[in-house]
């Protein structure tokens, strides 16, 4: 089994984590007992992570075939958008403003507003073979996918839109520039996590070098040298305060990788 040494304090988007040897997934071989990290854009990795694995560059591809647009699970969203612009393919413009690679986007049904990765999905190829979209349960920022995805095929419709691309760019213009793992919490039904965090007085709140951004309260940002413990402290404080004041259980969109207690908080 080949491995890759990753420094998560540089590799992860929130710039927190240890240096770890991560197993490489090659030729569809998935090591048992390992957790996939993708491009670590929505991960908070503890100093004691569980065994981790990552897709090799073998799964970074995009090609147009008769049955649709085939995209490898290690392909970055920006590369998909560039390909679709070049080949005049519609419905992928929003991926330019979503960090990460396709596998992670599929796992959490990533998107912006009503534009979601599952909207034009046909099927995915996993460890257990091809699965049609109708065989997968999915909803707002969640799916029933519980195994490694190798690739997916999407509808390939004509009509790349510069207007849609610019609209998505504008939608993301209010996000902080500091390192973060994206939205910290999922939006509860008929409400916004950012509004709730601000309402309980945590917008701009700092613990060490970690803070809930004063630009957008639902972004937990690393202002320089932030630690796992500080990040976890703020996450727990937000959950406690929002529960106490609004009786709402905030659910993390950030995946917490801790070998002692692996959970999606």
C-alpha positions in Angstrom: 0.0 0.0 0.0 1.5 3.3 -1.1 1.2 6.3 1.2 1.4 10.1 1.0 2.7 12.3 3.8 0.3 15.2 4.4 0.8 18.2 6.7 -2.8 19.1 7.5 -1.7 22.5 8.9 -0.9 23.4 5.3 -3.2 21.0 3.3 -6.5 21.6 5.1 -8.5 24.7 4.3 -8.7 25.7 8.0 -4.9 25.2 8.3 -5.1 22.9 11.4 -3.8 19.4 11.9 -0.7 17.1 12.3 1.7 15.6 9.8 0.3 12.2 8.9 1.1 9.3 6.5 -2.1 8.9 4.5 -2.9 5.7 2.5 -3.3 6.2 -1.3 -6.4 4.7 -3.0 -5.2 3.2 -6.3 -6.8 0.9 -8.8 -10.0 0.9 -6.8 -8.3 -0.7 -3.8 -9.7 0.7 -0.6 -7.8 -0.1 2.7 -10.1 -1.2 5.5 -10.5 0.8 8.6 -9.5 4.1 7.0 -11.4 7.4 6.6 -11.3 9.4 3.4 -10.2 13.0 3.5 -10.6 14.3 0.0 -9.1 17.8 -0.3 -9.8 18.5 3.4 -11.9 21.5 2.7 -14.5 20.8 5.4 -12.3 18.9 7.8 -11.1 19.6 11.3 -8.3 17.1 11.9 -7.3 16.4 15.5 -3.7 15.8 16.8 -4.8 12.1 17.0 -6.6 11.3 13.8 -7.9 7.8 12.8 -6.2 6.0 9.9 -6.8 8.2 6.8 -6.8 7.6 3.0 -7.0 9.8 -0.1 -7.7 9.2 -3.7 -4.7 9.1 -6.0 -4.4 11.4 -9.1 -5.7 8.4 -11.1 -9.2 9.7 -10.1 -8.6 13.3 -11.3 -10.2 13.2 -14.8 -13.1 14.6 -16.8 -14.3 13.3 -20.1 -17.4 13.6 -22.3 -18.8 10.3 -23.4 -22.0 9.2 -25.1 -23.8 8.5 -21.8 -22.8 11.8 -20.2 -20.1 13.7 -18.5 -17.8 11.4 -16.5 -15.9 13.0 -13.7 -13.4 11.4 -11.3 -14.0 11.9 -7.6 -10.5 13.5 -7.1 -11.3 16.2 -9.7 -11.4 19.8 -8.4 -14.5 21.9 -9.0 -12.6 24.6 -10.8 -11.3 22.1 -13.3 -14.9 20.9 -14.0 -16.0 24.5 -14.6 -13.1 25.2 -17.0 -14.0 22.0 -19.0 -17.7 22.9 -19.1 -16.9 26.4 -20.3 -14.7 25.1 -23.1 -17.2 22.5 -24.2 -20.4 24.7 -23.7 -21.9 22.4 -21.0 -24.5 23.8 -18.6 -25.3 23.5 -14.9 -21.8 23.4 -13.4 -21.0 27.1 -13.2 -21.5 27.2 -9.4 -18.7 24.7 -8.8 -16.2 27.5 -9.3 -17.2 28.9 -5.9 -17.3 25.6 -4.1 -13.9 24.4 -2.7 -12.9 20.8 -2.9 -13.1 17.8 -5.1 -16.1 15.9 -6.6 -16.1 13.0 -4.1 -16.7 15.3 -1.1 -19.2 17.4 -3.0 -21.2 14.2 -3.8 -21.0 12.9 -0.2 -22.6 16.1 1.2 -24.7 17.0 -1.9 -22.8 20.3 -2.0 -24.3 23.4 -3.7 -25.4 27.0 -3.5 -29.1 27.7 -2.8 -31.2 25.5 -5.1 -28.2 24.5 -7.2 -26.9 21.1 -5.9 -24.5 18.5 -7.2 -27.3 15.9 -7.3 -29.6 18.0 -9.6 -28.0 16.6 -12.8 -26.4 13.5 -11.5 -27.1 10.2 -13.4 -25.0 7.7 -11.4 -21.9 7.1 -9.3 -19.3 4.4 -9.2 -18.3 3.1 -5.8 -16.6 0.2 -4.1 -19.7 -1.9 -4.7 -20.2 -0.9 -8.3 -22.4 1.6 -10.2 -25.4 3.1 -8.3 -28.1 5.1 -10.1 -29.2 8.4 -8.6 -32.5 6.8 -7.7 -30.8 4.3 -5.5 -29.3 7.0 -3.3 -31.1 9.0 -0.6 -30.2 12.6 -0.6 -31.4 16.0 0.8 -30.0 19.3 1.9 -26.3 18.8 2.5 -26.6 15.1 3.1 -26.7 11.7 1.3 -26.8 8.0 2.1 -23.4 7.5 0.5 -21.3 5.5 3.0 -18.5 4.2 0.8 -15.7 5.6 -1.4 -16.8 7.2 -4.6 -14.5 6.7 -7.6 -16.3 8.6 -10.3 -19.7 10.0 -11.4 -21.6 10.6 -14.6 -23.8 13.6 -15.1 -26.2 14.9 -17.8 -24.3 16.8 -20.4 -26.6 19.6 -21.6 -25.5 22.5 -23.8 -25.5 26.0 -22.6 -22.7 27.2 -20.3 -23.8 30.5 -18.8 -21.4 33.4 -18.1 -24.4 35.1 -16.3 -24.8 32.2 -13.9 -21.1 32.1 -13.3 -21.1 35.8 -12.3 -24.2 35.3 -10.2 -22.5 32.6 -8.1 -19.4 34.7 -7.8 -21.5 37.5 -6.3 -23.2 35.0 -3.9 -19.9 34.1 -2.4 -18.5 37.6 -2.2 -19.5 38.1 1.4 -17.3 35.2 2.7 -14.2 35.9 4.8 -10.7 35.5 3.4 -9.2 33.9 6.5 -8.6 30.1 6.4 -11.7 28.2 7.3 -13.5 25.0 6.7 -16.4 26.7 4.9 -19.8 27.0 6.7 -19.3 25.7 10.2 -23.0 24.6 10.8 -25.8 23.5 8.5 -28.7 26.0 8.3 -31.6 24.8 10.4 -35.0 24.6 8.7 -36.3 28.0 7.9 -33.4 29.8 9.6 -29.7 30.6 9.2 -26.9 29.3 11.3 -25.1 32.6 10.9 -28.1 34.6 12.3 -28.3 32.3 15.3 -24.6 32.5 16.1 -24.8 36.3 15.8 -27.9 36.4 17.9 -26.2 34.6 20.8 -23.3 37.1 20.7 -20.7 34.9 19.1 -20.0 36.8 15.9 -16.3 37.9 16.1 -15.8 35.8 19.3 -12.2 34.6 19.6 -10.6 31.7 21.5 -6.9 31.8 20.9 -6.4 32.4 17.2 -9.7 30.9 16.2 -12.8 33.0 15.8 -16.3 33.2 14.4 -15.7 35.6 11.6 -17.0 39.2 12.0 -17.6 39.1 8.2 -19.9 36.0 8.3 -20.7 34.5 11.7 -21.1 30.9 10.4 -17.5 30.8 9.3 -15.0 29.5 11.9 -11.7 31.1 10.8 -8.1 30.7 11.7 -6.5 34.1 12.1 -3.0 32.5 12.3 -1.8 29.6 14.4 -5.2 28.4 15.5 -5.4 25.0 17.2 -7.8 22.1 17.2 -8.7 22.6 20.8 -9.6 26.3 20.3 -11.7 25.4 17.2 -13.6 22.7 19.1 -14.2 25.0 22.1 -15.9 27.6 19.8 -18.0 24.9 18.1 -19.2 23.5 21.4 -20.0 27.0 22.8 -22.1 27.9 19.8 -24.1 24.7 20.1 -24.7 25.2 23.8 -25.7 28.9 23.5 -28.0 28.3 20.5 -29.7 25.4 22.2 -30.2 27.4 25.4 -31.6 30.5 23.7 -33.5 29.0 20.7 -33.9 25.3 21.6 -32.2 24.5 18.2 -29.6 21.8 17.8 -26.9 23.1 15.5 -25.4 20.4 13.3 -21.8 20.7 12.1 -21.2 20.9 8.4 -17.5 20.5 9.3 -16.3 16.9 9.7 -14.3 16.3 12.8 -11.6 13.7 12.4 -10.6 12.5 15.8 -9.3 8.9 16.3 -10.7 8.9 19.9 -14.2 10.0 18.8 -14.7 10.2 15.1 -17.9 12.1 14.5 -19.7 14.7 12.4 -20.5 16.9 15.3 
